[in-house]
């Protein structure tokens, strides 16, 4: 009979690297859909295609929900079978996320499990780095379900039982990460480096090597997968002056999505900078900058004439009331200069931030090297609604760094960077749990 370890082994053979399970409640069935939690945090665990508002959905207002398609394959004793209609449905007014369409159009789907209301049913997920999901469902009397019930003190994230290390080590991923960060801290000064796709570290001389060096020591190489960095954890390094007092030198960058609407998109980034930018203030010849700090509730920026706003979000309830809403940079007359729709940002935020580690570093020159602190911050359970709430309170700011060099020449050079940033002291507001951890003391407990 198939065991839990055997099932995870089968998923590993297909390339899956992350594993988790959900105990199905009676209401988790094909009629009512499968409940994945009372917020949007499940989106950080379950990879999905772009979130969209389905204009063909006639079940109520199209603005009060959104969907995201999945690449989902069921596993059974006959092999793997695609579930072509699998999708997530987001209900922002509750808020909650549900899993739908798992049986429709799929041969060899576990209809006998998903269509009933029996207690003790289990649904398991194996996630490939490319976003493909492998699923298995069973009734309470199956050996896999029985084995899941016997796990003592399981690692829990939201409604899910985390199984990434199951069958290889009994340590959970948090413990494994802490021990790895302890080893990196004890290395002391580490030469600046970057791990290539080949798996070998190469010297790295640019000044932004702190993150690359840490990733190299964690075995994280550059790839095209939009997955968390290390065992399901997003790794974020930030510079400090003193590891004993790890206070960030500047605000921490959370994500860097490009605007997808407004002048920035319709006329292009160069036209955007020419229209809203300003001459370089340090005297650099023939250069136009677009920068500044943009914060909800602040008036028009004196240099650019733009201000930041949120549409479709109620800061009092902390809920999205219109899924076609967006974060916008607008002119005094309300013209959209740059816009980030919620449906795009949900994906940017959730796909990597379900679990995040923030690690302080210091640097030295000749040659460039980095050392990493023992006092780190580990956070879990975020969702996009927390992000919007923090933005509405001014904790998160838009801090762009765009510049157009040789602006009047035949070949101007544009450098662009759109970034949303937050003060270190406000990080806790983005997550349901977590905080400071001393890797030296916790690794030995």
C-alpha positions in Angstrom: 0.0 0.0 0.0 1.1 3.6 -0.7 2.7 5.3 2.3 3.2 9.0 3.0 6.9 8.7 2.5 6.4 6.7 -0.7 4.0 9.3 -2.1 6.4 12.2 -1.4 9.1 10.1 -3.0 6.9 9.8 -6.2 6.4 13.5 -6.2 10.1 14.1 -5.8 10.8 11.9 -8.8 8.6 14.3 -10.8 10.7 17.2 -9.6 8.6 18.5 -6.7 10.5 20.2 -3.9 7.8 21.5 -1.5 5.1 19.3 0.1 2.1 20.1 2.3 -1.3 18.6 3.1 -4.7 19.7 4.2 -7.2 17.8 6.3 -10.5 18.1 4.5 -13.6 19.2 6.5 -17.1 18.0 5.5 -17.7 21.3 3.6 -14.5 20.7 1.6 -16.1 19.0 -1.4 -16.8 19.5 -5.1 -20.1 21.3 -4.4 -18.8 23.9 -1.9 -15.2 24.1 -3.1 -12.2 23.5 -0.9 -11.5 26.1 1.7 -7.9 27.3 1.9 -8.1 29.9 4.7 -9.7 33.1 5.9 -7.2 35.4 4.1 -5.0 35.3 1.0 -2.0 33.6 2.6 -2.7 30.4 0.7 -1.6 32.2 -2.5 1.9 32.2 -1.1 2.0 28.4 -0.9 0.1 27.4 -4.0 1.7 28.6 -7.3 -0.8 29.9 -9.8 -1.1 31.7 -13.0 -1.9 35.4 -13.2 -4.8 36.6 -11.0 -7.7 38.0 -13.1 -11.2 39.3 -12.8 -13.5 37.0 -14.8 -15.8 39.3 -16.8 -17.8 36.2 -17.9 -18.6 35.2 -14.3 -22.3 36.0 -13.9 -22.6 34.8 -10.3 -22.9 38.2 -8.7 -20.7 41.2 -9.4 -17.5 40.4 -11.2 -15.7 43.0 -9.1 -16.2 41.1 -5.8 -14.0 38.1 -6.7 -11.0 37.1 -8.7 -9.6 33.8 -10.1 -6.2 32.2 -10.9 -5.7 29.1 -12.9 -3.5 26.2 -11.7 -1.3 23.6 -13.4 -2.7 20.8 -11.4 -2.2 17.0 -11.9 -3.8 14.3 -9.8 -1.9 11.2 -8.8 -3.5 7.8 -8.4 -2.5 4.1 -8.9 -3.0 4.6 -12.6 -0.5 7.5 -12.8 -0.8 11.2 -13.2 -3.8 13.0 -14.9 -4.2 16.7 -15.6 -7.0 18.6 -14.0 -7.5 21.3 -16.7 -10.1 23.4 -14.9 -8.4 23.6 -11.5 -8.3 27.2 -10.2 -8.2 29.3 -7.1 -11.1 31.7 -6.4 -10.5 34.8 -4.2 -13.3 36.2 -2.2 -11.9 39.5 -0.9 -15.1 40.6 1.0 -14.9 37.7 3.5 -11.9 37.3 2.8 -11.0 33.8 1.8 -9.5 31.6 -0.9 -11.1 28.4 -2.2 -9.9 25.6 -4.6 -12.3 24.8 -7.4 -12.6 22.7 -10.6 -10.4 19.8 -9.5 -12.6 17.1 -11.0 -14.1 18.7 -14.1 -12.6 17.4 -17.3 -10.1 15.2 -15.5 -9.8 11.4 -16.1 -8.9 9.3 -13.0 -9.7 12.2 -10.6 -10.5 11.1 -7.0 -14.2 11.6 -7.3 -14.9 9.2 -4.5 -12.9 11.4 -2.1 -13.8 15.0 -3.2 -17.5 14.5 -3.8 -18.3 13.2 -0.3 -18.4 14.9 3.1 -16.6 12.2 5.1 -14.4 13.2 8.1 -10.7 12.5 8.0 -10.1 12.9 4.3 -6.7 14.2 3.3 -5.5 16.3 0.3 -1.7 16.4 -0.4 0.2 18.8 -2.6 3.7 18.4 -4.2 5.0 21.6 -5.8 7.5 21.7 -8.6 9.7 24.9 -8.9 8.2 25.6 -12.3 4.7 26.0 -10.6 3.3 22.6 -11.5 1.2 21.1 -8.6 0.8 17.3 -8.0 -2.2 16.3 -5.9 -3.3 13.2 -4.1 -6.5 12.8 -2.1 -7.6 9.9 0.1 -10.2 8.8 2.7 -9.5 8.5 6.4 -8.8 4.8 6.3 -6.0 5.1 3.7 -2.4 4.5 5.0 -1.4 8.0 3.9 -4.2 9.6 6.0 -3.4 7.4 9.0 0.3 8.3 8.8 -0.5 12.0 8.6 -2.6 11.7 11.8 0.3 10.1 13.7 2.7 13.0 13.1 3.4 14.5 16.5 3.8 18.3 16.7 3.5 18.9 12.9 4.8 22.1 11.3 1.6 24.1 10.6 1.2 27.1 8.2 -2.3 28.4 8.0 -4.6 25.4 7.2 -1.7 23.3 5.9 0.5 20.6 7.4 4.0 21.3 6.1 5.9 18.2 4.9 8.9 19.5 2.9 11.4 17.7 5.1 9.3 14.6 5.7 11.0 11.3 4.9 14.5 12.9 4.8 14.7 14.6 8.2 12.4 15.2 11.1 13.6 18.8 11.5 11.1 21.3 10.1 12.2 23.9 7.5 12.4 26.7 10.1 14.9 24.7 12.2 16.9 23.8 9.1 17.1 27.4 8.0 18.2 28.6 11.5 21.0 26.1 11.6 22.2 27.0 8.1 22.2 30.7 9.1 24.1 29.9 12.2 26.8 28.2 10.1 27.0 31.2 7.8 27.3 33.6 10.8 30.1 31.6 12.3 32.0 31.7 9.0 32.8 35.4 9.6 34.0 37.4 6.6 32.9 35.7 3.3 34.4 36.9 0.0 31.8 38.5 -2.3 30.4 35.9 -4.6 27.5 34.8 -6.8 26.3 31.3 -7.5 25.7 30.6 -11.1 23.3 28.1 -12.7 26.3 25.7 -12.9 26.3 25.5 -9.1 29.8 27.0 -8.6 30.4 30.3 -6.8 32.2 33.0 -8.8 33.8 36.2 -7.4 31.4 39.2 -7.6 32.8 42.7 -7.5 29.8 45.0 -7.7 28.7 46.8 -4.5 25.4 44.9 -4.3 26.9 41.6 -3.4 25.5 41.1 0.1 22.4 39.3 -1.1 24.2 37.2 -3.8 26.9 36.1 -1.3 24.3 35.0 1.2 22.4 33.1 -1.5 25.6 31.4 -2.6 26.3 30.2 0.9 22.7 28.8 1.0 23.2 27.1 -2.3 20.7 29.3 -4.1 21.6 29.8 -7.8 20.0 32.1 -10.3 17.1 30.5 -12.2 13.9 31.4 -13.9 11.6 29.9 -11.3 9.3 32.3 -9.3 9.7 30.2 -6.2 10.9 31.1 -2.6 14.6 30.9 -2.2 15.4 28.2 0.4 13.1 25.4 1.5 10.0 27.6 0.9 11.6 30.7 2.6 12.2 34.0 0.9 15.7 35.2 1.9 16.2 39.0 2.2 19.5 40.5 3.2 19.9 44.1 4.3 22.9 46.2 5.2 23.6 47.5 8.8 26.5 49.4 10.5 26.8 47.0 13.5 25.8 43.4 13.7 25.3 43.7 17.4 22.7 46.4 16.8 21.2 45.2 13.4 19.3 48.3 12.4 18.9 48.7 8.6 20.8 51.5 7.0 17.8 52.3 4.8 14.3 51.0 4.2 14.1 47.4 3.1 12.9 46.6 -0.5 9.9 44.3 -0.6 9.3 43.9 -4.3 10.1 45.7 -7.6 7.1 45.3 -10.0 6.9 47.5 -13.1 3.7 49.5 -13.6 1.4 47.9 -16.1 -1.0 50.9 -16.8 -0.9 54.6 -17.1 1.6 56.9 -19.0 4.4 54.6 -18.0 2.9 51.8 -20.1 1.0 53.7 -22.8 3.8 56.1 -23.7 6.8 54.1 -22.3 9.2 54.6 -19.4 11.4 57.1 -21.2 8.4 59.4 -22.0 7.3 59.0 -18.4 10.6 60.2 -17.1 10.8 63.1 -19.5 7.3 64.2 -18.5 7.4 63.8 -14.8 11.1 63.7 -14.0 13.4 66.6 -13.1 17.0 67.6 -13.7 19.6 65.8 -11.6 20.0 67.7 -8.4 23.7 66.8 -7.9 24.6 68.6 -11.1 25.2 65.6 -13.4 25.0 67.0 -16.9 22.1 66.0 -19.3 20.5 63.7 -16.8 16.8 63.5 -15.8 15.8 61.7 -12.6 12.5 60.4 -11.4 12.7 59.7 -7.6 11.3 60.7 -4.3 9.2 59.0 -1.6 5.5 58.5 -2.3 3.3 57.6 0.6 -0.5 57.2 0.9 -2.0 60.4 2.5 0.8 62.7 1.3 0.1 65.6 -1.1 1.5 66.0 -4.6 5.3 65.5 -4.7 6.9 68.9 -5.3 9.4 67.6 -7.9 7.1 65.4 -10.0 3.6 66.6 -9.4 2.4 63.1 -8.6 0.9 61.5 -5.5 0.1 57.9 -4.5 -3.4 56.5 -3.9 -5.3 53.3 -3.5 -8.6 52.5 -5.3 -11.0 49.7 -4.3 -9.5 49.1 -0.9 -11.3 50.0 2.4 -8.6 50.8 5.0 -11.1 50.7 7.9 -12.2 47.1 7.1 -8.9 46.0 5.6 -10.7 44.5 2.7 -10.6 44.9 -1.1 -14.1 46.0 -2.2 -13.3 46.1 -5.9 -10.9 43.6 -7.4 -10.3 45.9 -10.3 -8.6 48.4 -7.9 -5.0 49.4 -8.0 -2.1 51.3 -6.5 -1.7 54.5 -8.6 0.6 57.4 -9.1 -1.7 60.2 -10.3 -1.5 63.8 -11.4 -3.5 66.7 -9.7 -6.2 66.1 -12.3 -6.4 62.3 -11.6 -4.6 61.2 -14.7 -2.9 57.8 -14.1 0.9 58.2 -14.6 1.8 54.7 -13.3 -0.6 52.0 -12.1 -0.2 48.6 -10.4 -3.6 46.7 -10.5 -4.2 44.5 -7.4 -4.6 41.4 -9.6 -0.9 41.8 -10.7 0.5 42.7 -7.3 -1.2 39.8 -5.5 0.9 37.5 -7.6 4.1 39.5 -7.0 3.6 39.6 -3.3 2.2 36.2 -2.4 4.4 33.9 -4.6 7.5 34.5 -2.5 6.5 36.0 0.9 4.6 33.3 2.6 7.6 32.8 4.8 10.5 35.3 4.8 13.8 35.6 6.5 15.5 39.0 6.9 19.3 38.8 7.6 21.5 41.7 8.5 25.0 42.0 7.0 28.1 44.3 7.2 30.6 44.7 4.4 34.3 45.6 4.0 36.5 46.4 1.0 39.8 45.3 -0.5 38.7 42.7 -1.3 34.9 43.0 -0.8 33.6 40.6 1.8 30.4 40.3 3.9 29.6 39.0 7.4 26.1 38.1 8.5 24.5 38.6 11.9 23.2 36.1 14.4 20.1 38.3 15.1 17.7 37.6 12.2 14.0 38.0 11.7 11.8 35.1 10.6 8.2 35.8 9.6 5.3 33.6 8.4 1.8 33.9 7.1 1.4 37.0 5.0 -1.2 38.0 2.5 -1.8 40.9 0.1 -4.5 42.4 2.4 -1.8 42.9 5.0 0.4 44.6 2.4 -2.4 47.0 1.4 -3.2 47.7 5.0 0.4 48.6 5.7 0.5 50.8 2.6 -2.7 52.6 3.6 -1.1 53.4 7.0 2.0 54.8 5.3 4.3 52.0 6.4 5.1 51.0 2.8 6.2 53.6 0.4 6.9 53.7 -3.3 10.6 54.7 -3.7 11.5 54.7 -7.4 15.0 55.1 -8.9 14.7 56.0 -12.6 17.2 58.0 -14.5 17.6 59.1 -18.1 21.3 59.7 -18.9 22.4 61.6 -22.1 18.8 62.8 -22.3 19.3 65.1 -25.3 21.6 62.8 -27.2 20.5 60.6 -30.1 21.0 57.5 -27.8 19.7 58.3 -24.3 20.3 55.6 -21.7 17.4 54.7 -19.4 17.9 53.0 -16.1 14.7 52.1 -14.2 13.8 50.6 -10.8 10.3 50.6 -9.3 10.4 49.5 -5.7 8.1 49.3 -2.8 9.9 49.6 0.5 9.3 49.4 4.3 11.0 50.5 7.5 12.5 47.6 9.4 10.4 48.4 12.4 7.2 47.9 10.5 8.0 44.5 9.0 5.9 42.7 11.7 2.7 44.3 10.3 3.0 42.3 7.1 2.9 38.8 8.8 0.6 36.9 11.2 3.5 35.5 13.2 7.3 35.7 13.7 9.9 38.1 14.9 13.5 38.3 16.0 15.5 35.1 16.3 19.1 34.5 17.6 20.4 31.7 15.5 23.2 31.0 18.0 20.8 30.2 20.9 17.9 28.7 19.0 20.1 26.3 17.0 21.2 24.6 20.1 17.7 24.2 21.8 
